[in-house]
């Protein structure tokens, strides 16, 4: 196996190091964050750093890169306290990736990528019309991580929209039915194949495959 010491990693060319280290955490969810500023300027950006934080209340965290340059999505969230998270599917992943380009603040990624800004149930931030799993959030906490100056944003889900084909009777969302996409490193996009669902694990009992239907 190829061995990298900490010193080796720190000496790597910047882009190589970024791709290498971002690969190590494996598959990550691909999501588009929709925001709008107080002047009505829409913004859309792809992220791979969304994570579950709690179910009651329903909290979701996102890590943003250091705010050393303009971060339109982060700035809009801090300004308006509202945003949407929209899961990327196989039909829109190339358009979703394009939102990572550096557009000006006055330009809408919706317009440049052909994705649809959708406003649902009076919520102020735009959803992605083509996404099949999306939810509205209100900002609950914001922290700067001192170790590397990244920004942690925590939001509470206030509305959820999911294609009924994926919603199972026990509350499980079958994201494969939505053709949801995962990201590896910075630019690898994948569809997945579920192996099984397993029963709740109990000590001293064998693992059992969950019976469905």
C-alpha positions in Angstrom: 0.0 0.0 0.0 1.1 3.6 -0.7 2.0 5.3 2.6 1.7 9.1 3.2 3.0 10.6 6.4 1.6 13.8 7.7 4.6 15.6 6.4 4.1 14.0 2.9 0.5 15.1 2.8 1.3 18.7 3.8 3.9 18.9 1.0 1.6 17.7 -1.8 0.6 20.0 -4.6 -2.5 21.9 -3.5 -5.0 20.4 -6.0 -3.7 16.9 -5.6 -3.9 17.2 -1.8 -7.5 18.5 -2.0 -8.6 15.6 -4.2 -6.8 13.0 -2.1 -8.0 14.2 1.3 -11.6 14.8 0.0 -11.6 11.2 -1.2 -11.0 9.7 2.2 -14.4 10.2 3.7 -16.0 8.1 0.9 -19.4 8.7 -0.6 -21.1 12.0 0.5 -24.6 13.2 -0.3 -24.9 15.7 -3.2 -27.2 18.6 -2.4 -28.0 22.0 -3.8 -28.6 24.9 -1.3 -31.1 27.5 -2.5 -31.0 31.0 -1.1 -32.1 34.5 -1.9 -30.9 37.8 -0.5 -33.0 40.6 0.9 -32.9 42.3 -2.6 -34.4 39.2 -4.2 -31.2 37.9 -5.9 -31.3 34.1 -6.1 -28.3 31.9 -5.5 -27.8 28.1 -5.9 -24.7 26.1 -4.9 -23.8 22.4 -4.7 -22.4 21.1 -1.4 -21.2 17.7 -0.2 -21.0 18.5 3.5 -24.7 18.2 4.6 -25.1 16.0 7.7 -27.9 14.8 10.0 -27.7 16.4 13.5 -30.9 15.3 15.2 -34.5 14.2 14.6 -36.3 16.0 17.4 -36.1 18.8 16.6 -35.1 17.9 13.0 -31.7 19.6 12.6 -29.3 19.5 9.7 -25.7 20.8 9.6 -23.6 22.1 6.7 -19.9 22.9 6.7 -18.8 25.8 4.5 -15.3 26.7 3.5 -13.6 29.7 5.3 -15.3 33.0 4.6 -12.0 34.5 3.4 -13.6 35.3 0.1 -17.2 36.0 -0.8 -19.5 33.1 -0.1 -22.8 34.0 -1.5 -24.8 31.1 -0.1 -23.4 31.5 3.4 -23.9 35.3 3.3 -27.5 34.9 2.2 -28.2 32.4 5.0 -26.8 34.7 7.6 -28.7 37.6 6.2 -32.2 36.0 5.7 -32.0 33.1 8.2 -33.7 30.9 5.6 -32.6 28.4 2.9 -33.5 25.1 1.2 -31.6 21.9 0.7 -32.4 20.0 -2.5 -31.1 16.5 -3.2 -29.4 16.0 -6.5 -30.6 13.2 -8.8 -29.1 11.5 -11.9 -31.1 13.8 -14.2 -29.6 17.0 -12.9 -26.1 16.2 -11.7 -24.2 18.0 -14.5 -26.3 21.1 -14.0 -25.8 20.8 -10.3 -22.0 20.6 -10.7 -22.0 23.7 -12.8 -23.3 25.7 -9.8 -19.8 25.3 -8.3 -18.5 27.8 -10.9 -17.7 31.3 -9.6 -20.6 33.4 -10.7 -20.9 37.0 -9.7 -23.3 37.9 -6.8 -25.7 39.5 -9.4 -25.9 36.3 -11.4 -28.4 33.5 -10.7 -27.1 30.0 -10.9 -30.6 28.9 -11.7 -30.6 30.9 -14.9 -27.1 29.8 -15.9 -27.7 26.1 -15.3 -31.3 25.8 -16.5 -32.5 24.6 -13.1 -35.9 25.9 -12.0 -36.4 28.2 -9.0 -39.5 27.0 -7.2 -41.3 28.8 -4.4 -43.5 26.5 -2.2 -46.0 27.2 0.5 -44.9 30.8 0.9 -41.4 30.0 1.9 -39.0 32.8 1.1 -36.0 30.8 -0.2 -36.2 29.0 -3.6 -36.3 25.2 -4.0 -35.0 23.3 -7.1 -38.0 22.3 -9.1 -36.2 19.2 -10.5 -35.2 17.9 -7.1 -37.4 15.0 -5.8 -36.4 15.4 -2.2 -36.1 18.9 -0.7 -36.7 20.7 2.5 -36.9 24.2 3.9 -34.7 25.3 6.8 -34.5 28.2 9.3 -31.1 29.1 10.7 -30.7 28.0 14.3 -26.9 28.3 14.9 -23.8 29.4 13.2 -20.2 28.8 14.5 -16.8 29.3 13.2 -14.5 26.3 13.7 -11.3 27.7 15.0 -9.1 24.9 13.9 -9.4 25.8 10.2 -11.8 28.7 10.0 -14.6 26.7 8.3 -18.2 27.7 9.1 -20.8 25.4 10.6 -24.4 26.3 9.9 -27.2 24.4 11.7 -30.7 24.7 10.5 -34.1 23.3 11.6 -36.3 21.6 8.9 -39.6 23.5 8.7 -41.1 21.8 5.7 -40.3 18.6 3.7 -41.2 17.7 0.1 -40.5 14.2 -1.1 -41.7 12.2 -4.0 -44.2 9.7 -2.7 -42.7 6.8 -4.6 -39.7 6.9 -2.2 -41.6 7.1 1.1 -41.9 3.8 2.9 -44.6 2.9 5.5 -42.1 3.0 8.3 -40.7 6.4 7.4 -37.7 5.2 5.5 -36.9 7.2 2.4 -35.8 5.0 -0.5 -33.3 7.5 -2.1 -32.4 5.0 -4.8 -36.0 5.2 -6.0 -35.3 8.9 -6.5 -32.0 8.2 -8.4 -30.2 10.3 -5.8 -26.5 10.9 -6.5 -23.5 10.6 -4.2 -20.2 12.5 -4.5 -16.7 11.2 -4.0 -13.8 13.6 -3.6 -14.6 16.9 -5.4 -15.8 15.7 -8.8 -16.9 12.1 -8.8 -20.6 11.4 -9.1 -22.2 8.0 -8.4 -25.5 6.2 -8.3 -25.8 3.5 -5.7 -27.2 0.0 -5.1 -28.6 -0.9 -1.7 -27.4 -4.2 -0.3 -30.2 -4.7 2.2 -32.0 -3.1 5.1 -31.1 -4.7 8.4 -33.2 -5.2 11.6 -32.4 -3.1 14.7 -29.2 -4.5 16.2 -29.4 -6.2 19.6 -26.6 -7.5 21.7 -25.9 -11.2 21.5 -28.4 -11.7 18.7 -27.5 -12.4 15.1 -27.9 -9.6 12.5 -31.1 -10.1 10.5 -32.2 -8.8 7.2 -35.4 -6.7 7.5 -38.5 -8.2 6.0 -40.2 -5.6 3.9 -43.8 -5.3 2.7 
